[in-house]
Amino acid sequence: MTITAPAGPAQADPPTTTESGILRRAACELGLTGLLLFFVVTGVRWLIAPDSPFSVHDIHYALAILGVTIGVLLMVFMMSPPGRRSGGHLSPAVTIAL
């Protein structure tokens, strides 16, 4: 009789220390951070600018919509394959440090 370990949740790829692995992880981090900043700035422009057709006139509603949208966007980016590969920090400071 053999005992096998139960199958657990899928594990992320282990971090690599080769130069190409570090560059690939840094490129994923940079790309996701750029996308996140683009969507945040675009969302602020659409919801807060007075000349926007999507403008929300109450700032509290606009901030609530932005907060929920950015939270969902962060979760999607972190759970994506590039997010798992890079560690999903999505912070400009971490991107520059890498």
Secondary structure, 3 states (H helix, E strand, C coil): CCCCCCCCCCCCCCCCCCHHHHHHHHHHHHHHHHHHHHHHHHHHHHHHCCCCCCCCCCHHHHHHHHHHHHHHHHHHHHHCHHHHHHCCCCCHHHHHHC
